[in-house]
Amino acid sequence: MAVGSDAIKSAGDIAGAAAIVFTLGEVAITGQINASNLLNVGVTALSFIPVVGWMIGLGYFAADMITLGITGESIGQHLDDAVGHPLKELY
């Protein structure tokens, strides 16, 4: 059982690291830091915390998928629309 749970934890760590890399890549490509970027990095960082962080990450993922299905936009896109502008223009 421990071997299986170690594999799941490793897969989760890799997925979390990839999510942060993808978000940083988006920032590099667009030259903007948006509220959704901070939200994504924050939730992903919390997801590295065993049990409680996993529940937060899973809850956010489920809420994001439901929001996307109902409205056609993710929670991050709604947040960016509410803010109305990038938080920081890099170049």
C-alpha positions as CSV (number, residue, x, y, z in Angstrom):
1,M,0.0,0.0,0.0
2,A,2.8,2.4,0.8
3,V,4.4,1.9,-2.6
4,G,1.1,2.8,-4.3
5,S,0.5,5.9,-2.1
6,D,4.1,7.0,-2.8
7,A,3.5,6.8,-6.5
8,I,0.3,8.8,-6.2
9,K,2.1,11.5,-4.1
10,S,4.9,11.6,-6.6
11,A,2.4,12.0,-9.5
12,G,0.7,14.8,-7.6
13,D,3.9,16.6,-6.9
14,I,4.9,16.3,-10.6
15,A,1.4,17.6,-11.7
16,G,1.7,20.5,-9.3
17,A,5.1,21.5,-10.4
18,A,4.0,21.3,-14.0
19,A,1.0,23.5,-13.2
20,I,3.3,26.2,-11.8
21,V,5.7,25.9,-14.8
22,F,2.7,26.3,-17.2
23,T,1.5,29.4,-15.3
24,L,5.0,30.9,-15.3
25,G,5.2,30.1,-19.0
26,E,1.9,31.9,-19.6
27,V,3.2,35.0,-17.7
28,A,6.4,34.9,-19.8
29,I,4.5,34.6,-23.1
30,T,1.9,37.2,-22.4
31,G,4.2,39.6,-20.5
32,Q,1.4,40.1,-17.9
33,I,0.7,38.9,-14.4
34,N,-3.0,38.5,-14.0
35,A,-5.1,37.8,-10.9
36,S,-5.8,34.3,-12.3
37,N,-2.1,33.6,-12.4
38,L,-1.8,34.3,-8.7
39,L,-4.9,32.3,-8.0
40,N,-3.5,29.3,-9.9
41,V,-0.1,29.4,-8.2
42,G,-1.7,29.9,-4.8
43,V,-4.1,27.0,-5.1
44,T,-1.3,24.8,-6.6
45,A,1.1,25.7,-3.8
46,L,-1.6,24.8,-1.2
47,S,-2.1,21.5,-3.0
48,F,1.4,20.4,-1.9
49,I,0.2,20.3,1.7
50,P,-0.8,16.7,2.6
51,V,-4.5,16.0,3.2
52,V,-5.8,19.5,3.8
53,G,-4.1,21.0,0.8
54,W,-5.1,18.1,-1.3
55,M,-8.8,18.7,-0.3
56,I,-8.5,22.4,-1.1
57,G,-6.9,21.7,-4.5
58,L,-9.5,19.0,-5.3
59,G,-12.4,21.3,-4.2
60,Y,-11.0,24.2,-6.3
61,F,-10.6,21.9,-9.3
62,A,-14.2,20.6,-9.0
63,A,-15.6,24.1,-8.5
64,D,-13.6,25.3,-11.5
65,M,-14.9,22.5,-13.7
66,I,-18.5,23.2,-12.6
67,T,-18.1,26.9,-13.3
68,L,-16.5,26.2,-16.7
69,G,-19.3,23.8,-17.6
70,I,-22.1,26.3,-16.5
71,T,-20.6,29.6,-17.7
72,G,-18.0,28.7,-20.3
73,E,-15.3,30.5,-18.3
74,S,-13.1,29.3,-15.5
75,I,-13.0,30.8,-12.1
76,G,-9.7,32.5,-13.1
77,Q,-11.3,34.0,-16.2
78,H,-14.1,35.4,-14.1
79,L,-11.6,36.8,-11.7
80,D,-9.6,38.4,-14.5
81,D,-12.9,39.9,-15.9
82,A,-13.8,41.3,-12.5
83,V,-10.3,42.9,-12.0
84,G,-10.5,44.2,-15.6
85,H,-6.8,44.7,-16.2
86,P,-3.4,42.9,-15.7
87,L,-2.0,43.3,-12.2
88,K,1.5,43.9,-13.7
89,E,2.7,44.5,-17.3
90,L,6.2,43.0,-17.5
91,Y,7.2,44.3,-20.9
